[in-house]
Amino acid sequence: MAETPRQAIDNLDKAEKLGLMASADAWMAMRRLRNQMVHEYIEDMAVLASALRSGHDFVQQLVAAARRCIAEAERLRLL
């Protein structure tokens, strides 16, 4: 879309304004959860189960954002 790359939060705010995602704040929460799960060894099974449930709750938002991005790329004839 010829946007100049900026800091992640600025890019997310722009994507939200363009309608590519429902919420930049929700995306940041997903990113924090991803970082926790990837970079920390979670020994407490209750914490791990909670993180996995939270991740599962984000699946619909991720799929919806991906579909909107694909639709926009097709509209712009980038795909």
Contacts in CASP RR format, 6 or more apart in sequence:
PFRMAT RR
TARGET T0000
AUTHOR 0000-0000-0000
METHOD contacts of the structure
MODEL  1
MAETPRQAIDNLDKAEKLGLMASADAWMAMRRLRNQMVHEYIEDMAVLAS
ALRSGHDFVQQLVAAARRCIAEAERLRLL
1 18 0 8 1.000
1 72 0 8 1.000
1 76 0 8 1.000
3 11 0 8 1.000
3 14 0 8 1.000
5 11 0 8 1.000
6 14 0 8 1.000
8 31 0 8 1.000
9 24 0 8 1.000
9 28 0 8 1.000
12 21 0 8 1.000
12 24 0 8 1.000
12 27 0 8 1.000
12 28 0 8 1.000
13 24 0 8 1.000
15 21 0 8 1.000
15 24 0 8 1.000
15 27 0 8 1.000
16 22 0 8 1.000
16 23 0 8 1.000
16 24 0 8 1.000
16 27 0 8 1.000
18 72 0 8 1.000
19 68 0 8 1.000
20 65 0 8 1.000
20 68 0 8 1.000
20 69 0 8 1.000
20 72 0 8 1.000
21 27 0 8 1.000
21 61 0 8 1.000
21 65 0 8 1.000
21 68 0 8 1.000
22 61 0 8 1.000
22 64 0 8 1.000
22 65 0 8 1.000
26 58 0 8 1.000
26 61 0 8 1.000
27 61 0 8 1.000
27 65 0 8 1.000
30 55 0 8 1.000
30 58 0 8 1.000
30 61 0 8 1.000
30 62 0 8 1.000
33 51 0 8 1.000
33 54 0 8 1.000
33 55 0 8 1.000
33 58 0 8 1.000
36 42 0 8 1.000
36 51 0 8 1.000
37 51 0 8 1.000
42 48 0 8 1.000
42 51 0 8 1.000
70 79 0 8 1.000
73 79 0 8 1.000
END
